[in-house]
């Protein structure tokens, strides 16, 4: 299997790369191999790749997996992968499918072993993909994902920094997030305007744990509701949404030694968890 030279293959397929699908293909085999090797799966691993493209990464993943499922939403590229790249690879399945509609949990139940998820993500759907992986975390043993550098910085951010946001808190609650390596625009065709970074997401058992993760998500979203506003203007103002009076919400914050004049983005993950656990205790059933 030779490494695909994107301009040559796209020309042969009569396919123009689609910006709307985030089609920026890896140009160099060593970078694709590096990304595939970052996954480090056990021998019997089942790997799911998000966005197979021309198969730059898929071909190295196929060497490492007992079973590889490639999701690719573009029918031309999915057909190319299925018929030309993996026609003689029984361990590889190509599905022409939108990842956002893929049921990771059902697939996990079917194959019976936790999934290793990877991909050079189509950047415009990074947030929905991450929220989906959070929702379906029980299906995963790890994920190694290439994202836009700026998004990576947000996902790794600490409380108080301007990059710290809703997705940071919720992702870090569910996964230990580590930065692996960065790639500049010259590594892709067509050349994107942004830098990229590869992250590892390892599912974690959070401590303290939220008694109600949906309520945690609501609490975080309410606290960040309007950036730069203090908790007085976000959480306290929204107390009725949680079935509480403003006075009760202020009381909870005070009990937890959280000054209501702080901004939501200064709260640590543990403080968000404790706060949502208190809300869970006293909200009306
Ligand atoms: N893996 C290839 C590589 O590294 O060269 C391609 C990566 S490219 C950044 C993203 C790929 O995801 C494209 O092939 C694109 O068609 C595909 N894609 C875009 N949206 C998708 C979706 N919702 N579900 C599945 N694949 C998608």
py3Dmol code that shows the C-alpha trace and the ligand (Angstrom):
import py3Dmol

protein = """\
ATOM      1  CA  UNK A   1       0.000   0.000   0.000  1.00  0.00           C
ATOM      2  CA  UNK A   2       1.742   3.181  -1.101  1.00  0.00           C
ATOM      3  CA  UNK A   3       1.247   6.420   0.753  1.00  0.00           C
ATOM      4  CA  UNK A   4      -1.334   8.641  -0.990  1.00  0.00           C
ATOM      5  CA  UNK A   5      -0.127  11.836  -2.621  1.00  0.00           C
ATOM      6  CA  UNK A   6      -3.289  13.920  -2.106  1.00  0.00           C
ATOM      7  CA  UNK A   7      -3.105  16.212  -5.180  1.00  0.00           C
ATOM      8  CA  UNK A   8      -2.503  13.241  -7.499  1.00  0.00           C
ATOM      9  CA  UNK A   9      -5.289  11.090  -6.085  1.00  0.00           C
ATOM     10  CA  UNK A  10      -7.802  13.919  -5.868  1.00  0.00           C
ATOM     11  CA  UNK A  11      -7.116  14.736  -9.524  1.00  0.00           C
ATOM     12  CA  UNK A  12      -7.560  11.125 -10.561  1.00  0.00           C
ATOM     13  CA  UNK A  13     -10.830  10.903  -8.601  1.00  0.00           C
ATOM     14  CA  UNK A  14     -11.993  14.216 -10.107  1.00  0.00           C
ATOM     15  CA  UNK A  15     -12.577  15.400  -6.533  1.00  0.00           C
ATOM     16  CA  UNK A  16     -12.068  18.913  -5.235  1.00  0.00           C
ATOM     17  CA  UNK A  17     -11.297  18.920  -1.517  1.00  0.00           C
ATOM     18  CA  UNK A  18     -14.270  20.225   0.420  1.00  0.00           C
ATOM     19  CA  UNK A  19     -13.683  22.995   2.894  1.00  0.00           C
ATOM     20  CA  UNK A  20     -17.119  22.370   4.398  1.00  0.00           C
ATOM     21  CA  UNK A  21     -15.944  18.882   5.414  1.00  0.00           C
ATOM     22  CA  UNK A  22     -12.593  20.065   6.754  1.00  0.00           C
ATOM     23  CA  UNK A  23     -10.717  18.150   4.076  1.00  0.00           C
ATOM     24  CA  UNK A  24      -7.050  18.850   4.759  1.00  0.00           C
ATOM     25  CA  UNK A  25      -5.147  15.666   4.073  1.00  0.00           C
ATOM     26  CA  UNK A  26      -1.895  14.617   5.693  1.00  0.00           C
ATOM     27  CA  UNK A  27       0.942  14.952   3.192  1.00  0.00           C
ATOM     28  CA  UNK A  28       3.747  13.010   4.815  1.00  0.00           C
ATOM     29  CA  UNK A  29       3.974   9.364   5.847  1.00  0.00           C
ATOM     30  CA  UNK A  30       6.146  10.012   8.908  1.00  0.00           C
ATOM     31  CA  UNK A  31       3.505  12.334  10.379  1.00  0.00           C
ATOM     32  CA  UNK A  32       0.691   9.873   9.683  1.00  0.00           C
ATOM     33  CA  UNK A  33       2.736   7.093  11.275  1.00  0.00           C
ATOM     34  CA  UNK A  34       3.486   9.266  14.285  1.00  0.00           C
ATOM     35  CA  UNK A  35      -0.218   9.896  14.787  1.00  0.00           C
ATOM     36  CA  UNK A  36      -1.063   6.201  14.364  1.00  0.00           C
ATOM     37  CA  UNK A  37       1.684   5.206  16.812  1.00  0.00           C
ATOM     38  CA  UNK A  38       0.420   7.679  19.409  1.00  0.00           C
ATOM     39  CA  UNK A  39      -2.562   5.406  19.884  1.00  0.00           C
ATOM     40  CA  UNK A  40      -0.470   2.487  21.133  1.00  0.00           C
ATOM     41  CA  UNK A  41      -3.312  -0.057  21.109  1.00  0.00           C
ATOM     42  CA  UNK A  42      -3.120  -3.559  22.540  1.00  0.00           C
ATOM     43  CA  UNK A  43      -2.899  -6.307  19.923  1.00  0.00           C
ATOM     44  CA  UNK A  44      -6.578  -7.189  19.949  1.00  0.00           C
ATOM     45  CA  UNK A  45      -7.694  -3.556  19.776  1.00  0.00           C
ATOM     46  CA  UNK A  46     -10.691  -2.356  17.854  1.00  0.00           C
ATOM     47  CA  UNK A  47      -9.910   1.046  16.374  1.00  0.00           C
ATOM     48  CA  UNK A  48     -12.434   3.563  15.047  1.00  0.00           C
ATOM     49  CA  UNK A  49     -11.041   6.292  12.816  1.00  0.00           C
ATOM     50  CA  UNK A  50     -13.028   9.493  12.377  1.00  0.00           C
ATOM     51  CA  UNK A  51     -12.688  10.872   8.837  1.00  0.00           C
ATOM     52  CA  UNK A  52     -10.572   8.448   6.815  1.00  0.00           C
ATOM     53  CA  UNK A  53     -10.019  10.849   3.914  1.00  0.00           C
ATOM     54  CA  UNK A  54      -7.554   9.287   1.482  1.00  0.00           C
ATOM     55  CA  UNK A  55      -6.359   6.804   4.069  1.00  0.00           C
ATOM     56  CA  UNK A  56      -3.103   8.487   5.132  1.00  0.00           C
ATOM     57  CA  UNK A  57      -3.619   7.523   8.762  1.00  0.00           C
ATOM     58  CA  UNK A  58      -5.874   4.526   8.115  1.00  0.00           C
ATOM     59  CA  UNK A  59      -3.144   2.493   6.417  1.00  0.00           C
ATOM     60  CA  UNK A  60      -0.910   2.664   9.493  1.00  0.00           C
ATOM     61  CA  UNK A  61      -3.838   1.988  11.807  1.00  0.00           C
ATOM     62  CA  UNK A  62      -4.707  -1.099   9.756  1.00  0.00           C
ATOM     63  CA  UNK A  63      -1.264  -2.512  10.600  1.00  0.00           C
ATOM     64  CA  UNK A  64      -1.896  -2.025  14.304  1.00  0.00           C
ATOM     65  CA  UNK A  65      -5.486  -3.157  14.812  1.00  0.00           C
ATOM     66  CA  UNK A  66      -7.159  -6.514  14.877  1.00  0.00           C
ATOM     67  CA  UNK A  67     -10.123  -4.578  13.566  1.00  0.00           C
ATOM     68  CA  UNK A  68     -10.361  -1.086  12.088  1.00  0.00           C
ATOM     69  CA  UNK A  69     -13.564   0.779  11.346  1.00  0.00           C
ATOM     70  CA  UNK A  70     -13.095   3.871   9.196  1.00  0.00           C
ATOM     71  CA  UNK A  71     -15.896   6.444   9.213  1.00  0.00           C
ATOM     72  CA  UNK A  72     -15.931   8.780   6.234  1.00  0.00           C
ATOM     73  CA  UNK A  73     -18.904  10.931   5.348  1.00  0.00           C
ATOM     74  CA  UNK A  74     -17.806  11.865   1.821  1.00  0.00           C
ATOM     75  CA  UNK A  75     -19.110   9.149  -0.542  1.00  0.00           C
ATOM     76  CA  UNK A  76     -16.306   9.622  -3.109  1.00  0.00           C
ATOM     77  CA  UNK A  77     -13.611   9.193  -0.477  1.00  0.00           C
ATOM     78  CA  UNK A  78     -15.422   6.349   1.284  1.00  0.00           C
ATOM     79  CA  UNK A  79     -15.704   4.479  -2.033  1.00  0.00           C
ATOM     80  CA  UNK A  80     -12.014   5.114  -2.771  1.00  0.00           C
ATOM     81  CA  UNK A  81     -11.025   3.751   0.646  1.00  0.00           C
ATOM     82  CA  UNK A  82     -13.268   0.738   0.363  1.00  0.00           C
ATOM     83  CA  UNK A  83     -12.576  -0.261  -3.227  1.00  0.00           C
ATOM     84  CA  UNK A  84      -8.989   0.839  -3.765  1.00  0.00           C
ATOM     85  CA  UNK A  85      -7.184   1.058  -0.458  1.00  0.00           C
ATOM     86  CA  UNK A  86      -8.743  -1.676   1.668  1.00  0.00           C
ATOM     87  CA  UNK A  87     -10.299  -4.051  -0.880  1.00  0.00           C
ATOM     88  CA  UNK A  88      -8.048  -6.872   0.350  1.00  0.00           C
ATOM     89  CA  UNK A  89      -7.997  -6.070   4.063  1.00  0.00           C
ATOM     90  CA  UNK A  90     -10.654  -8.137   5.803  1.00  0.00           C
ATOM     91  CA  UNK A  91      -9.853  -6.511   9.168  1.00  0.00           C
ATOM     92  CA  UNK A  92     -10.841  -3.082   7.801  1.00  0.00           C
ATOM     93  CA  UNK A  93     -14.417  -1.848   7.352  1.00  0.00           C
ATOM     94  CA  UNK A  94     -15.177   1.475   5.717  1.00  0.00           C
ATOM     95  CA  UNK A  95     -18.524   3.068   6.552  1.00  0.00           C
ATOM     96  CA  UNK A  96     -19.818   6.030   4.600  1.00  0.00           C
ATOM     97  CA  UNK A  97     -21.239   7.659   7.685  1.00  0.00           C
ATOM     98  CA  UNK A  98     -21.419  10.931   9.581  1.00  0.00           C
ATOM     99  CA  UNK A  99     -19.527  10.404  12.849  1.00  0.00           C
ATOM    100  CA  UNK A 100     -22.100  12.537  14.670  1.00  0.00           C
ATOM    101  CA  UNK A 101     -24.724   9.899  13.885  1.00  0.00           C
ATOM    102  CA  UNK A 102     -22.515   6.944  14.724  1.00  0.00           C
ATOM    103  CA  UNK A 103     -23.471   4.999  17.852  1.00  0.00           C
ATOM    104  CA  UNK A 104     -20.152   4.260  19.620  1.00  0.00           C
ATOM    105  CA  UNK A 105     -21.952   2.526  22.491  1.00  0.00           C
ATOM    106  CA  UNK A 106     -23.858   0.141  20.222  1.00  0.00           C
ATOM    107  CA  UNK A 107     -20.667  -0.642  18.290  1.00  0.00           C
ATOM    108  CA  UNK A 108     -18.808  -1.268  21.544  1.00  0.00           C
ATOM    109  CA  UNK A 109     -21.530  -3.678  22.675  1.00  0.00           C
ATOM    110  CA  UNK A 110     -21.323  -5.451  19.325  1.00  0.00           C
ATOM    111  CA  UNK A 111     -17.538  -5.929  19.279  1.00  0.00           C
ATOM    112  CA  UNK A 112     -17.262  -6.540  23.025  1.00  0.00           C
ATOM    113  CA  UNK A 113     -14.071  -4.596  23.659  1.00  0.00           C
ATOM    114  CA  UNK A 114     -13.571  -0.905  24.420  1.00  0.00           C
ATOM    115  CA  UNK A 115     -12.784   1.221  21.400  1.00  0.00           C
ATOM    116  CA  UNK A 116      -9.667   3.141  20.537  1.00  0.00           C
ATOM    117  CA  UNK A 117     -10.846   6.239  18.723  1.00  0.00           C
ATOM    118  CA  UNK A 118      -8.577   8.344  16.582  1.00  0.00           C
ATOM    119  CA  UNK A 119      -8.589  10.802  13.715  1.00  0.00           C
ATOM    120  CA  UNK A 120      -7.348  13.957  12.155  1.00  0.00           C
ATOM    121  CA  UNK A 121     -10.660  15.652  12.887  1.00  0.00           C
ATOM    122  CA  UNK A 122     -12.656  17.780  10.497  1.00  0.00           C
ATOM    123  CA  UNK A 123     -12.095  20.882  12.592  1.00  0.00           C
ATOM    124  CA  UNK A 124     -15.525  22.459  12.114  1.00  0.00           C
ATOM    125  CA  UNK A 125     -17.165  19.629  14.074  1.00  0.00           C
ATOM    126  CA  UNK A 126     -14.566  19.325  16.850  1.00  0.00           C
ATOM    127  CA  UNK A 127     -16.893  20.462  19.666  1.00  0.00           C
ATOM    128  CA  UNK A 128     -19.841  18.204  18.725  1.00  0.00           C
ATOM    129  CA  UNK A 129     -17.432  15.269  18.329  1.00  0.00           C
ATOM    130  CA  UNK A 130     -15.961  15.918  21.781  1.00  0.00           C
ATOM    131  CA  UNK A 131     -19.406  16.265  23.384  1.00  0.00           C
ATOM    132  CA  UNK A 132     -20.360  13.003  21.713  1.00  0.00           C
ATOM    133  CA  UNK A 133     -17.255  11.230  23.050  1.00  0.00           C
ATOM    134  CA  UNK A 134     -18.123  12.558  26.516  1.00  0.00           C
ATOM    135  CA  UNK A 135     -21.666  11.161  26.206  1.00  0.00           C
ATOM    136  CA  UNK A 136     -20.419   7.803  24.933  1.00  0.00           C
ATOM    137  CA  UNK A 137     -17.296   7.622  27.081  1.00  0.00           C
ATOM    138  CA  UNK A 138     -18.243   4.158  28.356  1.00  0.00           C
ATOM    139  CA  UNK A 139     -17.446   2.804  24.884  1.00  0.00           C
ATOM    140  CA  UNK A 140     -13.864   4.118  24.815  1.00  0.00           C
ATOM    141  CA  UNK A 141     -10.541   2.969  26.155  1.00  0.00           C
ATOM    142  CA  UNK A 142      -8.767   6.039  24.785  1.00  0.00           C
ATOM    143  CA  UNK A 143      -8.864   8.638  22.038  1.00  0.00           C
ATOM    144  CA  UNK A 144      -6.008  10.294  20.173  1.00  0.00           C
ATOM    145  CA  UNK A 145      -7.249  13.242  18.163  1.00  0.00           C
ATOM    146  CA  UNK A 146      -5.741  15.934  16.007  1.00  0.00           C
ATOM    147  CA  UNK A 147      -7.476  19.255  16.590  1.00  0.00           C
ATOM    148  CA  UNK A 148      -6.850  22.871  15.771  1.00  0.00           C
ATOM    149  CA  UNK A 149      -4.068  24.238  18.002  1.00  0.00           C
ATOM    150  CA  UNK A 150      -6.301  26.972  19.379  1.00  0.00           C
ATOM    151  CA  UNK A 151      -8.927  24.429  20.414  1.00  0.00           C
ATOM    152  CA  UNK A 152      -6.229  22.225  21.927  1.00  0.00           C
ATOM    153  CA  UNK A 153      -5.077  25.157  24.044  1.00  0.00           C
ATOM    154  CA  UNK A 154      -8.657  25.607  25.283  1.00  0.00           C
ATOM    155  CA  UNK A 155      -9.027  21.928  26.122  1.00  0.00           C
ATOM    156  CA  UNK A 156      -5.825  21.972  28.159  1.00  0.00           C
ATOM    157  CA  UNK A 157      -6.517  25.324  29.833  1.00  0.00           C
ATOM    158  CA  UNK A 158      -6.416  26.025  33.572  1.00  0.00           C
ATOM    159  CA  UNK A 159      -8.983  27.966  35.622  1.00  0.00           C
ATOM    160  CA  UNK A 160      -8.660  31.719  35.345  1.00  0.00           C
ATOM    161  CA  UNK A 161      -7.118  31.706  31.869  1.00  0.00           C
ATOM    162  CA  UNK A 162      -9.050  33.198  28.997  1.00  0.00           C
ATOM    163  CA  UNK A 163      -9.061  29.857  27.170  1.00  0.00           C
ATOM    164  CA  UNK A 164     -10.821  28.045  30.037  1.00  0.00           C
ATOM    165  CA  UNK A 165     -14.439  27.350  29.049  1.00  0.00           C
ATOM    166  CA  UNK A 166     -17.407  24.998  29.228  1.00  0.00           C
ATOM    167  CA  UNK A 167     -15.821  22.336  27.030  1.00  0.00           C
ATOM    168  CA  UNK A 168     -12.552  22.532  29.006  1.00  0.00           C
ATOM    169  CA  UNK A 169     -14.305  21.757  32.279  1.00  0.00           C
ATOM    170  CA  UNK A 170     -16.560  19.028  30.947  1.00  0.00           C
ATOM    171  CA  UNK A 171     -13.845  17.319  28.912  1.00  0.00           C
ATOM    172  CA  UNK A 172     -11.356  17.423  31.798  1.00  0.00           C
ATOM    173  CA  UNK A 173     -14.015  16.005  34.098  1.00  0.00           C
ATOM    174  CA  UNK A 174     -14.391  12.930  31.922  1.00  0.00           C
ATOM    175  CA  UNK A 175     -10.895  12.538  30.457  1.00  0.00           C
ATOM    176  CA  UNK A 176      -7.280  13.100  31.397  1.00  0.00           C
ATOM    177  CA  UNK A 177      -6.197  15.278  28.483  1.00  0.00           C
ATOM    178  CA  UNK A 178      -2.552  15.374  27.426  1.00  0.00           C
ATOM    179  CA  UNK A 179      -0.791  17.142  24.613  1.00  0.00           C
ATOM    180  CA  UNK A 180       1.317  14.889  22.404  1.00  0.00           C
ATOM    181  CA  UNK A 181       2.728  16.968  19.526  1.00  0.00           C
ATOM    182  CA  UNK A 182       1.967  19.846  17.184  1.00  0.00           C
ATOM    183  CA  UNK A 183       1.939  20.048  13.398  1.00  0.00           C
ATOM    184  CA  UNK A 184       2.229  23.159  11.219  1.00  0.00           C
ATOM    185  CA  UNK A 185       0.027  23.915   8.199  1.00  0.00           C
ATOM    186  CA  UNK A 186       2.694  22.746   5.708  1.00  0.00           C
ATOM    187  CA  UNK A 187       1.943  19.138   6.692  1.00  0.00           C
ATOM    188  CA  UNK A 188      -1.481  19.190   4.999  1.00  0.00           C
ATOM    189  CA  UNK A 189      -3.000  19.503   1.550  1.00  0.00           C
ATOM    190  CA  UNK A 190      -4.638  21.857   0.885  1.00  0.00           C
ATOM    191  CA  UNK A 191      -2.736  24.016   3.352  1.00  0.00           C
ATOM    192  CA  UNK A 192      -4.960  25.126   6.245  1.00  0.00           C
ATOM    193  CA  UNK A 193      -4.624  28.526   7.894  1.00  0.00           C
ATOM    194  CA  UNK A 194      -4.199  27.053  11.355  1.00  0.00           C
ATOM    195  CA  UNK A 195      -1.739  24.974  13.353  1.00  0.00           C
ATOM    196  CA  UNK A 196      -2.743  21.580  14.679  1.00  0.00           C
ATOM    197  CA  UNK A 197      -2.090  19.630  17.838  1.00  0.00           C
ATOM    198  CA  UNK A 198      -2.535  15.989  18.771  1.00  0.00           C
ATOM    199  CA  UNK A 199      -4.153  15.216  22.126  1.00  0.00           C
ATOM    200  CA  UNK A 200      -4.667  12.028  24.073  1.00  0.00           C
ATOM    201  CA  UNK A 201      -7.935  11.608  25.979  1.00  0.00           C
ATOM    202  CA  UNK A 202      -7.888   8.868  28.603  1.00  0.00           C
ATOM    203  CA  UNK A 203     -11.206   8.209  30.376  1.00  0.00           C
ATOM    204  CA  UNK A 204     -10.874   8.958  34.077  1.00  0.00           C
ATOM    205  CA  UNK A 205     -12.801   8.343  37.256  1.00  0.00           C
ATOM    206  CA  UNK A 206     -13.178  11.889  38.527  1.00  0.00           C
ATOM    207  CA  UNK A 207     -12.538  12.740  42.157  1.00  0.00           C
ATOM    208  CA  UNK A 208     -14.728  14.258  43.525  1.00  0.00           C
ATOM    209  CA  UNK A 209     -17.397  12.649  41.359  1.00  0.00           C
ATOM    210  CA  UNK A 210     -20.569  14.435  40.320  1.00  0.00           C
ATOM    211  CA  UNK A 211     -23.721  12.715  41.561  1.00  0.00           C
ATOM    212  CA  UNK A 212     -25.502  13.918  38.437  1.00  0.00           C
ATOM    213  CA  UNK A 213     -23.314  14.611  35.389  1.00  0.00           C
ATOM    214  CA  UNK A 214     -26.149  16.270  33.505  1.00  0.00           C
ATOM    215  CA  UNK A 215     -26.621  18.688  36.380  1.00  0.00           C
ATOM    216  CA  UNK A 216     -22.852  19.296  36.394  1.00  0.00           C
ATOM    217  CA  UNK A 217     -23.062  20.225  32.712  1.00  0.00           C
ATOM    218  CA  UNK A 218     -25.999  22.573  33.394  1.00  0.00           C
ATOM    219  CA  UNK A 219     -24.153  24.182  36.301  1.00  0.00           C
ATOM    220  CA  UNK A 220     -21.015  24.763  34.242  1.00  0.00           C
ATOM    221  CA  UNK A 221     -23.025  26.143  31.328  1.00  0.00           C
ATOM    222  CA  UNK A 222     -24.972  28.485  33.627  1.00  0.00           C
ATOM    223  CA  UNK A 223     -21.796  29.719  35.344  1.00  0.00           C
ATOM    224  CA  UNK A 224     -20.116  30.448  32.015  1.00  0.00           C
ATOM    225  CA  UNK A 225     -23.388  31.713  30.508  1.00  0.00           C
ATOM    226  CA  UNK A 226     -22.024  35.128  29.867  1.00  0.00           C
ATOM    227  CA  UNK A 227     -18.279  35.350  29.981  1.00  0.00           C
ATOM    228  CA  UNK A 228     -16.750  38.075  32.098  1.00  0.00           C
ATOM    229  CA  UNK A 229     -19.898  38.233  34.239  1.00  0.00           C
ATOM    230  CA  UNK A 230     -19.655  37.377  37.896  1.00  0.00           C
ATOM    231  CA  UNK A 231     -21.456  34.429  39.467  1.00  0.00           C
ATOM    232  CA  UNK A 232     -23.905  36.953  40.910  1.00  0.00           C
ATOM    233  CA  UNK A 233     -25.013  37.747  37.373  1.00  0.00           C
ATOM    234  CA  UNK A 234     -24.924  34.208  36.062  1.00  0.00           C
ATOM    235  CA  UNK A 235     -25.592  31.408  38.554  1.00  0.00           C
ATOM    236  CA  UNK A 236     -27.354  33.507  41.178  1.00  0.00           C
ATOM    237  CA  UNK A 237     -29.494  35.249  38.559  1.00  0.00           C
ATOM    238  CA  UNK A 238     -30.346  31.835  37.120  1.00  0.00           C
ATOM    239  CA  UNK A 239     -31.205  30.266  40.503  1.00  0.00           C
ATOM    240  CA  UNK A 240     -34.879  29.779  39.508  1.00  0.00           C
ATOM    241  CA  UNK A 241     -33.716  27.568  36.593  1.00  0.00           C
ATOM    242  CA  UNK A 242     -32.356  25.222  39.268  1.00  0.00           C
ATOM    243  CA  UNK A 243     -35.550  25.414  41.326  1.00  0.00           C
ATOM    244  CA  UNK A 244     -33.916  27.668  43.940  1.00  0.00           C
ATOM    245  CA  UNK A 245     -34.254  31.196  45.188  1.00  0.00           C
ATOM    246  CA  UNK A 246     -31.371  33.593  44.608  1.00  0.00           C
ATOM    247  CA  UNK A 247     -30.851  33.601  48.358  1.00  0.00           C
ATOM    248  CA  UNK A 248     -30.450  29.808  48.408  1.00  0.00           C
ATOM    249  CA  UNK A 249     -27.956  29.931  45.530  1.00  0.00           C
ATOM    250  CA  UNK A 250     -25.942  32.633  47.291  1.00  0.00           C
ATOM    251  CA  UNK A 251     -26.024  30.494  50.443  1.00  0.00           C
ATOM    252  CA  UNK A 252     -24.612  27.468  48.620  1.00  0.00           C
ATOM    253  CA  UNK A 253     -21.805  29.523  47.124  1.00  0.00           C
ATOM    254  CA  UNK A 254     -20.969  30.983  50.528  1.00  0.00           C
ATOM    255  CA  UNK A 255     -20.984  27.514  52.149  1.00  0.00           C
ATOM    256  CA  UNK A 256     -18.506  26.357  49.539  1.00  0.00           C
ATOM    257  CA  UNK A 257     -16.398  29.460  50.148  1.00  0.00           C
ATOM    258  CA  UNK A 258     -16.966  30.650  46.602  1.00  0.00           C
ATOM    259  CA  UNK A 259     -17.291  34.421  46.477  1.00  0.00           C
ATOM    260  CA  UNK A 260     -20.298  35.301  44.238  1.00  0.00           C
ATOM    261  CA  UNK A 261     -18.344  38.246  42.860  1.00  0.00           C
ATOM    262  CA  UNK A 262     -15.919  35.820  41.207  1.00  0.00           C
ATOM    263  CA  UNK A 263     -16.295  34.987  37.552  1.00  0.00           C
ATOM    264  CA  UNK A 264     -17.370  31.495  36.537  1.00  0.00           C
ATOM    265  CA  UNK A 265     -14.129  30.929  34.660  1.00  0.00           C
ATOM    266  CA  UNK A 266     -12.097  31.112  37.881  1.00  0.00           C
ATOM    267  CA  UNK A 267     -13.746  28.016  39.421  1.00  0.00           C
ATOM    268  CA  UNK A 268     -11.778  24.792  39.446  1.00  0.00           C
ATOM    269  CA  UNK A 269     -13.219  21.537  38.183  1.00  0.00           C
ATOM    270  CA  UNK A 270     -13.531  20.268  41.778  1.00  0.00           C
ATOM    271  CA  UNK A 271     -15.453  23.426  42.771  1.00  0.00           C
ATOM    272  CA  UNK A 272     -17.884  22.920  39.895  1.00  0.00           C
ATOM    273  CA  UNK A 273     -18.430  19.321  40.989  1.00  0.00           C
ATOM    274  CA  UNK A 274     -19.026  20.269  44.641  1.00  0.00           C
ATOM    275  CA  UNK A 275     -21.366  23.035  43.562  1.00  0.00           C
ATOM    276  CA  UNK A 276     -23.445  20.770  41.321  1.00  0.00           C
ATOM    277  CA  UNK A 277     -23.538  18.128  44.065  1.00  0.00           C
ATOM    278  CA  UNK A 278     -24.976  20.693  46.478  1.00  0.00           C
ATOM    279  CA  UNK A 279     -27.533  21.719  43.864  1.00  0.00           C
ATOM    280  CA  UNK A 280     -28.440  18.051  43.432  1.00  0.00           C
ATOM    281  CA  UNK A 281     -29.025  17.707  47.201  1.00  0.00           C
ATOM    282  CA  UNK A 282     -31.344  20.610  47.650  1.00  0.00           C
ATOM    283  CA  UNK A 283     -33.143  21.058  44.355  1.00  0.00           C
ATOM    284  CA  UNK A 284     -36.815  20.147  44.455  1.00  0.00           C
ATOM    285  CA  UNK A 285     -37.583  16.648  43.142  1.00  0.00           C
TER     286      UNK A 285
END
"""
ligand_1 = """\
27
LIG
N -7.555 11.139 7.890
C -7.272 11.897 6.699
C -5.894 12.503 6.787
O -5.398 12.668 7.913
O -5.328 12.825 5.739
C -8.309 12.987 6.428
C -8.454 14.019 7.523
S -9.442 15.394 7.065
C -8.843 16.599 8.186
C -11.028 15.052 7.779
C -11.829 13.984 7.063
O -13.077 13.836 7.754
C -12.211 14.300 5.623
O -11.898 13.204 4.824
C -13.708 14.548 5.653
O -14.382 14.189 4.478
C -14.135 13.702 6.830
N -15.361 14.171 7.479
C -15.844 15.439 7.555
N -16.967 15.479 8.285
C -17.215 14.200 8.690
C -18.252 13.593 9.468
N -19.249 14.335 9.974
N -18.195 12.251 9.678
C -17.180 11.519 9.166
N -16.185 12.039 8.415
C -16.193 13.359 8.194
"""
view = py3Dmol.view(width=600, height=400)
view.addModel(protein, "pdb")
view.setStyle({"model": 0}, {"cartoon": {"style": "trace"}})
view.addModel(ligand_1, "xyz")
view.setStyle({"model": 1}, {"stick": {}})
view.zoomTo()
view.show()
